[in-house]
Amino acid sequence: MTYSTIIFDLDGTLLDTLTDIAESINLVLINYGFPSHSNESYKLFLGNGLYNLISKSVPGNTAKSVIQDCSETFKKIYSDNWKNNCCPYDGINTMLANLSDQGIKLAVLSNKPHAFTCLFVDEFFPKDMFRVVFGQRDGVEKKPHPTGALDIARILQSRPENTLFVGDSDVDIQTGRAAGMGTVGVSWGYRSVEELIENRAVIIVNRPSEIVKHVLSAT
């Protein structure tokens, strides 16, 4: 199969954002008198959007109104701490440059709020590296619903079967499969290789350069 477009997840796939997210949520939890969590715990909480992330972080009987308040507090705290420790994983920028040089159209689809998603992409990647960047947007179903991925394919005039979805979690693989796209699971992210296998990723890669090899071998 020839791939003309690649859609990337952001957190745990292109960027290591874990420490800043964990520290920011823990500050929120402390402010509300809730117990905090380890970075390892947050690896399991991430991937389904901000509200679900906060829901998993607070005690199980927490009222929805408090979860919403915590979410808004997190946004304020995270706005001051989002790039304290964040950085692209080793080899990511080289991989992106190599794909771009081959004429592959690149995009980002994240369940992180849209404004934050754009902020991260603008900060850590060259201008215009990604032709479309979507975070979680009002009125659009978040991953694993395929709407966002299919919107990107349509904008970039790429058929789903010629589009590759790359991510580190079950949510990403489910998104790609639901959209009729090829899927690549990355082993360096926040979820286990076993999870990627269980969700039937087409391949699993251990280094960003392997994505380039996979794409070029398919042409």
C-alpha contacts under 8 A as a table, 3 or more apart, distances in Angstrom:
res1	aa1	res2	aa2	distance
1	M	161	E	7.66
1	M	162	N	6.90
1	M	218	A	5.29
1	M	219	T	6.63
2	T	162	N	5.82
2	T	215	V	7.49
2	T	218	A	5.24
2	T	219	T	4.55
3	Y	6	I	7.44
3	Y	104	I	7.59
3	Y	161	E	7.77
3	Y	162	N	4.40
3	Y	163	T	5.48
3	Y	164	L	6.62
3	Y	215	V	6.41
3	Y	218	A	7.10
3	Y	219	T	6.92
4	S	103	G	7.64
4	S	104	I	5.19
4	S	105	K	6.19
4	S	158	S	6.73
4	S	162	N	5.73
4	S	163	T	6.20
5	T	104	I	5.51
5	T	105	K	4.55
5	T	106	L	5.84
5	T	107	A	7.71
5	T	153	A	7.63
5	T	156	L	7.75
5	T	158	S	6.55
5	T	162	N	6.70
5	T	163	T	4.79
5	T	164	L	6.32
6	I	104	I	7.14
6	I	105	K	6.32
6	I	106	L	5.09
6	I	107	A	6.28
6	I	163	T	5.64
6	I	164	L	4.67
6	I	165	F	5.91
6	I	166	V	7.25
7	I	106	L	6.03
7	I	107	A	4.67
7	I	108	V	5.38
7	I	109	L	6.55
7	I	149	A	7.44
7	I	163	T	7.37
7	I	164	L	6.13
7	I	165	F	4.86
7	I	166	V	6.18
8	F	13	T	7.23
8	F	14	L	7.44
8	F	106	L	7.67
8	F	107	A	6.14
8	F	108	V	4.75
8	F	109	L	6.10
8	F	165	F	6.03
8	F	166	V	4.86
8	F	167	G	6.16
9	D	12	G	7.70
9	D	13	T	5.80
9	D	14	L	7.01
9	D	108	V	5.84
9	D	109	L	5.36
9	D	110	S	5.39
9	D	165	F	7.87
9	D	166	V	6.21
9	D	167	G	5.01
9	D	168	D	7.58
9	D	172	D	7.00
10	L	13	T	5.38
10	L	14	L	5.11
10	L	15	L	5.99
10	L	108	V	6.63
10	L	109	L	7.02
10	L	110	S	5.75
10	L	117	T	7.82
10	L	167	G	7.80
11	D	14	L	6.30
11	D	15	L	5.27
11	D	16	D	6.16
11	D	17	T	5.93
11	D	18	L	7.74
11	D	110	S	7.61
11	D	189	G	7.96
12	G	15	L	5.69
12	G	16	D	5.45
12	G	17	T	7.03
12	G	18	L	7.73
12	G	167	G	7.64
12	G	168	D	6.07
12	G	188	W	7.31
12	G	189	G	4.21
12	G	190	Y	5.53
13	T	16	D	7.51
13	T	89	Y	7.82
13	T	166	V	7.59
13	T	167	G	5.53
13	T	168	D	5.67
13	T	186	V	6.74
13	T	188	W	7.44
13	T	189	G	5.71
14	L	88	P	5.67
14	L	89	Y	6.18
14	L	92	I	6.37
15	L	86	C	6.82
15	L	87	C	5.60
15	L	88	P	4.25
15	L	89	Y	5.76
16	D	19	T	7.91
16	D	86	C	5.59
16	D	87	C	5.68
16	D	88	P	6.09
16	D	89	Y	6.30
16	D	189	G	7.84
17	T	20	D	5.94
17	T	21	I	6.36
17	T	82	W	7.75
17	T	85	N	7.29
17	T	86	C	4.91
17	T	87	C	7.14
18	L	21	I	5.26
18	L	22	A	6.02
18	L	39	N	6.90
18	L	42	Y	7.49
18	L	43	K	7.37
18	L	86	C	7.67
19	T	22	A	5.12
19	T	23	E	6.02
19	T	39	N	6.63
19	T	85	N	6.57
19	T	86	C	7.53
20	D	23	E	5.23
20	D	24	S	6.03
20	D	78	Y	7.49
20	D	81	N	6.24
20	D	82	W	5.66
20	D	83	K	7.03
20	D	84	N	6.50
20	D	85	N	6.17
20	D	86	C	6.87
21	I	24	S	5.19
21	I	25	I	6.13
21	I	78	Y	7.05
21	I	82	W	7.18
22	A	25	I	5.28
22	A	26	N	6.04
22	A	37	H	7.67
22	A	38	S	7.39
22	A	39	N	5.92
22	A	42	Y	6.45
23	E	26	N	5.12
23	E	27	L	6.29
24	S	27	L	5.20
24	S	28	V	6.52
24	S	74	F	6.47
24	S	77	I	6.00
24	S	78	Y	5.60
24	S	81	N	7.07
25	I	28	V	4.98
25	I	29	L	6.18
25	I	36	S	7.96
25	I	54	I	7.78
25	I	57	S	7.88
25	I	74	F	6.13
26	N	29	L	4.94
26	N	30	I	6.07
26	N	36	S	5.10
26	N	37	H	6.83
27	L	30	I	5.18
27	L	31	N	6.21
27	L	77	I	7.92
28	V	31	N	5.11
28	V	32	Y	6.44
28	V	70	C	6.50
28	V	73	T	6.61
28	V	74	F	6.12
28	V	77	I	7.85
29	L	32	Y	5.18
29	L	33	G	6.12
29	L	34	F	4.79
29	L	35	P	6.32
29	L	36	S	5.99
29	L	57	S	7.99
29	L	58	V	7.09
29	L	70	C	7.88
30	I	33	G	4.95
30	I	34	F	5.62
30	I	35	P	6.72
30	I	36	S	6.82
31	N	34	F	7.60
34	F	58	V	6.64
34	F	59	P	7.15
35	P	58	V	7.76
36	S	57	S	7.78
37	H	41	S	6.20
37	H	42	Y	7.17
37	H	57	S	7.55
38	S	41	S	5.28
38	S	42	Y	6.65
39	N	42	Y	5.12
39	N	43	K	6.54
40	E	43	K	5.29
40	E	44	L	7.26
41	S	44	L	5.56
41	S	45	F	6.64
42	Y	45	F	4.75
42	Y	46	L	6.09
42	Y	57	S	7.98
43	K	46	L	5.67
43	K	190	Y	4.96
43	K	191	R	6.67
44	L	190	Y	7.27
44	L	191	R	6.97
45	F	48	N	7.95
45	F	52	N	7.85
45	F	53	L	5.48
45	F	56	K	6.07
45	F	57	S	7.31
46	L	49	G	7.33
46	L	53	L	5.77
47	G	53	L	7.61
47	G	111	N	6.53
47	G	169	S	7.32
47	G	171	V	6.77
48	N	52	N	5.92
48	N	53	L	6.75
48	N	111	N	6.14
48	N	142	K	7.58
48	N	143	K	7.09
48	N	171	V	7.44
49	G	52	N	5.64
49	G	53	L	6.16
49	G	111	N	4.77
49	G	112	K	5.70
49	G	113	P	7.35
49	G	136	Q	7.24
49	G	142	K	7.45
50	L	53	L	4.94
50	L	54	I	6.22
50	L	71	S	6.90
50	L	111	N	7.63
50	L	112	K	6.55
50	L	113	P	7.15
51	Y	54	I	5.26
51	Y	55	S	6.08
51	Y	67	I	7.26
51	Y	68	Q	7.09
51	Y	71	S	6.40
52	N	55	S	4.83
52	N	56	K	6.18
53	L	56	K	5.37
53	L	57	S	6.35
54	I	57	S	4.92
54	I	58	V	6.23
54	I	67	I	6.41
54	I	70	C	7.08
54	I	71	S	6.37
55	S	58	V	5.65
55	S	59	P	7.92
55	S	60	G	7.70
55	S	67	I	6.21
56	K	59	P	7.64
56	K	60	G	7.61
58	V	62	T	6.66
58	V	67	I	7.56
59	P	62	T	5.70
62	T	66	V	6.59
62	T	67	I	6.83
63	A	66	V	5.30
63	A	67	I	6.40
64	K	67	I	4.96
64	K	68	Q	6.19
65	S	68	Q	5.10
65	S	69	D	6.22
66	V	69	D	4.90
66	V	70	C	6.05
67	I	70	C	5.03
67	I	71	S	6.14
68	Q	71	S	4.97
68	Q	72	E	6.38
69	D	72	E	5.21
69	D	73	T	6.21
70	C	73	T	4.98
70	C	74	F	5.99
71	S	74	F	5.05
71	S	75	K	6.40
72	E	75	K	5.18
72	E	76	K	6.64
73	T	76	K	5.26
73	T	77	I	6.35
74	F	77	I	5.12
74	F	78	Y	5.74
75	K	78	Y	5.15
75	K	79	S	5.96
76	K	79	S	5.25
76	K	80	D	7.08
77	I	80	D	5.56
77	I	81	N	6.58
78	Y	81	N	4.89
78	Y	82	W	5.24
79	S	82	W	5.86
81	N	84	N	5.53
82	W	85	N	7.70
82	W	86	C	7.03
83	K	86	C	4.90
83	K	87	C	7.71
87	C	124	F	7.22
88	P	92	I	6.29
88	P	93	N	7.46
88	P	124	F	7.15
89	Y	92	I	5.69
90	D	93	N	7.87
90	D	208	P	7.99
91	G	94	T	5.39
91	G	95	M	6.10
91	G	207	R	7.41
91	G	208	P	5.78
91	G	209	S	6.98
92	I	95	M	5.08
92	I	96	L	6.18
92	I	208	P	5.83
93	N	96	L	5.08
93	N	97	A	6.12
93	N	125	F	7.47
94	T	97	A	5.14
94	T	98	N	6.13
94	T	209	S	7.96
95	M	98	N	5.18
95	M	99	L	6.24
95	M	208	P	5.89
95	M	209	S	5.63
95	M	211	I	7.57
95	M	212	V	6.51
96	L	99	L	5.18
96	L	100	S	6.08
96	L	129	M	7.72
97	A	100	S	5.08
97	A	101	D	6.05
97	A	129	M	7.98
98	N	101	D	5.12
98	N	102	Q	6.45
98	N	212	V	7.17
99	L	102	Q	5.15
99	L	103	G	6.71
99	L	104	I	5.50
99	L	212	V	6.33
100	S	103	G	5.14
100	S	104	I	5.20
100	S	105	K	6.69
100	S	106	L	7.32
100	S	129	M	7.47
101	D	104	I	7.37
105	K	130	F	7.41
105	K	131	R	6.81
105	K	156	L	7.55
106	L	129	M	6.99
106	L	130	F	4.91
106	L	131	R	5.96
106	L	132	V	7.35
107	A	130	F	4.86
107	A	131	R	5.65
107	A	132	V	4.83
107	A	133	V	5.74
107	A	152	I	7.43
108	V	130	F	6.94
108	V	132	V	6.42
108	V	133	V	4.73
108	V	134	F	6.07
108	V	135	G	7.90
109	L	133	V	6.21
109	L	134	F	4.95
109	L	135	G	5.79
109	L	148	G	7.02
109	L	149	A	6.98
110	S	113	P	7.78
110	S	114	H	7.84
110	S	117	T	6.92
110	S	134	F	6.36
110	S	135	G	4.61
110	S	136	Q	6.45
110	S	143	K	7.70
111	N	114	H	7.88
111	N	135	G	5.47
111	N	136	Q	4.82
111	N	142	K	6.04
111	N	143	K	6.48
112	K	116	F	6.66
112	K	117	T	5.97
112	K	135	G	5.39
112	K	136	Q	5.67
113	P	116	F	5.53
113	P	117	T	6.20
113	P	135	G	5.20
113	P	136	Q	4.64
113	P	137	R	6.81
114	H	117	T	4.99
114	H	118	C	6.27
114	H	134	F	6.00
114	H	135	G	3.63
114	H	136	Q	4.98
114	H	137	R	5.82
115	A	118	C	5.34
115	A	119	L	6.22
115	A	135	G	7.18
116	F	119	L	4.91
116	F	120	F	6.21
116	F	135	G	7.62
117	T	120	F	5.33
117	T	121	V	6.33
117	T	133	V	7.48
117	T	134	F	7.04
117	T	135	G	5.35
118	C	121	V	5.18
118	C	122	D	6.06
118	C	133	V	6.58
118	C	134	F	7.49
118	C	135	G	7.43
119	L	122	D	5.27
119	L	123	E	6.17
120	F	123	E	5.12
120	F	124	F	6.06
121	V	124	F	5.50
121	V	125	F	5.57
121	V	133	V	7.95
122	D	125	F	5.97
122	D	126	P	7.32
122	D	127	K	6.78
125	F	129	M	6.86
126	P	129	M	5.56
127	K	130	F	7.82
128	D	131	R	6.21
130	F	133	V	6.64
131	R	156	L	7.93
132	V	152	I	6.72
134	F	137	R	7.53
134	F	148	G	7.54
136	Q	140	V	7.33
136	Q	141	E	7.94
136	Q	142	K	6.01
137	R	140	V	5.58
137	R	141	E	7.92
137	R	142	K	7.81
140	V	147	T	7.24
140	V	148	G	7.25
141	E	145	H	5.96
141	E	147	T	6.59
141	E	148	G	7.37
142	K	145	H	5.84
142	K	147	T	7.84
142	K	148	G	7.16
143	K	146	P	6.54
143	K	148	G	7.38
143	K	171	V	6.27
143	K	172	D	7.05
143	K	175	T	5.86
144	P	171	V	5.10
144	P	172	D	6.46
144	P	174	Q	5.59
144	P	175	T	4.21
144	P	176	G	7.99
144	P	178	A	7.62
145	H	148	G	7.41
145	H	175	T	5.92
145	H	178	A	7.14
146	P	149	A	5.36
146	P	150	L	6.04
146	P	175	T	5.32
146	P	176	G	7.13
146	P	178	A	5.66
146	P	179	A	5.00
147	T	150	L	5.18
147	T	151	D	5.99
147	T	179	A	7.74
148	G	151	D	5.05
148	G	152	I	6.36
149	A	152	I	5.21
149	A	153	A	6.36
149	A	175	T	7.40
149	A	176	G	7.42
149	A	179	A	6.70
150	L	153	A	4.99
150	L	154	R	6.11
150	L	160	P	7.18
150	L	179	A	6.27
151	D	154	R	5.14
151	D	155	I	6.18
152	I	155	I	5.10
152	I	156	L	6.12
153	A	156	L	5.18
153	A	157	Q	5.83
153	A	158	S	4.85
153	A	159	R	6.36
153	A	160	P	6.46
153	A	163	T	7.15
154	R	157	Q	4.89
154	R	158	S	6.16
154	R	159	R	7.50
155	I	158	S	7.77
158	S	162	N	6.31
158	S	163	T	6.53
159	R	162	N	5.24
159	R	163	T	6.47
160	P	163	T	5.01
160	P	164	L	7.93
160	P	179	A	6.59
160	P	180	G	5.60
160	P	181	M	5.00
161	E	164	L	7.81
161	E	180	G	6.13
161	E	181	M	5.07
161	E	182	G	6.68
162	N	181	M	7.08
162	N	182	G	7.73
163	T	181	M	5.47
163	T	182	G	6.38
164	L	176	G	7.43
164	L	181	M	5.61
164	L	182	G	4.62
164	L	183	T	5.67
164	L	184	V	7.30
165	F	172	D	7.31
165	F	173	I	7.38
165	F	175	T	7.90
165	F	176	G	5.28
165	F	181	M	6.47
165	F	182	G	6.05
165	F	183	T	4.86
165	F	184	V	6.24
166	V	172	D	7.02
166	V	173	I	7.61
166	V	183	T	5.89
166	V	184	V	4.72
166	V	185	G	6.00
166	V	186	V	7.31
167	G	172	D	5.14
167	G	173	I	6.77
167	G	183	T	7.99
167	G	184	V	6.49
167	G	185	G	5.31
167	G	186	V	6.04
168	D	172	D	6.69
168	D	173	I	7.99
168	D	185	G	5.37
168	D	186	V	5.02
168	D	187	S	6.73
168	D	188	W	7.53
168	D	189	G	5.17
168	D	190	Y	6.53
168	D	191	R	6.15
168	D	196	L	7.43
169	S	172	D	5.36
169	S	173	I	6.58
169	S	185	G	7.25
169	S	189	G	7.81
169	S	190	Y	7.29
169	S	191	R	5.53
169	S	192	S	7.80
169	S	195	E	7.06
169	S	196	L	6.34
170	D	173	I	5.24
170	D	174	Q	5.95
170	D	195	E	6.22
170	D	196	L	5.94
170	D	199	N	5.96
171	V	174	Q	5.18
171	V	175	T	6.07
172	D	175	T	5.02
172	D	176	G	6.30
173	I	176	G	5.23
173	I	177	R	6.15
173	I	183	T	5.98
173	I	184	V	7.36
173	I	185	G	7.04
173	I	196	L	7.12
173	I	199	N	6.35
173	I	200	R	7.31
173	I	201	A	5.89
174	Q	177	R	5.15
174	Q	178	A	5.96
174	Q	199	N	6.76
175	T	178	A	5.17
175	T	179	A	6.21
176	G	179	A	5.15
176	G	180	G	6.27
176	G	181	M	5.00
176	G	182	G	6.40
176	G	183	T	5.77
177	R	180	G	5.08
177	R	181	M	5.69
177	R	182	G	6.97
177	R	183	T	6.97
178	A	181	M	7.60
182	G	202	V	6.70
183	T	201	A	5.34
183	T	202	V	5.31
183	T	203	I	6.97
184	V	201	A	5.70
184	V	202	V	5.93
184	V	203	I	5.20
184	V	204	I	5.71
184	V	205	V	7.20
184	V	211	I	7.91
185	G	193	V	7.87
185	G	196	L	5.99
185	G	201	A	5.83
185	G	202	V	7.77
185	G	203	I	6.32
185	G	204	I	4.58
185	G	205	V	6.36
186	V	189	G	6.32
186	V	193	V	7.91
186	V	204	I	5.64
186	V	205	V	5.10
186	V	206	N	6.18
186	V	207	R	7.71
187	S	191	R	7.71
187	S	192	S	6.98
187	S	193	V	5.82
187	S	204	I	6.71
187	S	205	V	6.12
187	S	206	N	5.26
187	S	207	R	7.98
188	W	206	N	6.58
188	W	207	R	7.80
189	G	192	S	7.90
191	R	195	E	6.77
191	R	196	L	7.84
192	S	195	E	5.28
192	S	196	L	6.74
193	V	196	L	5.08
193	V	197	I	6.22
193	V	204	I	7.65
194	E	197	I	5.05
194	E	198	E	6.07
195	E	198	E	5.09
195	E	199	N	6.30
196	L	199	N	5.23
196	L	200	R	6.38
196	L	201	A	5.74
196	L	204	I	7.55
197	I	200	R	5.01
197	I	201	A	5.86
197	I	204	I	8.00
198	E	201	A	7.89
201	A	204	I	6.72
205	V	208	P	7.23
205	V	210	E	6.00
205	V	211	I	6.96
206	N	210	E	7.25
207	R	210	E	5.62
207	R	211	I	7.64
208	P	211	I	5.55
208	P	212	V	7.33
209	S	212	V	5.32
209	S	213	K	6.59
210	E	213	K	4.98
210	E	214	H	6.10
211	I	214	H	5.06
211	I	215	V	6.21
212	V	215	V	5.23
212	V	216	L	6.09
213	K	216	L	5.22
213	K	217	S	5.91
214	H	217	S	5.25
214	H	218	A	6.33
215	V	218	A	5.25
215	V	219	T	6.73
216	L	219	T	5.37
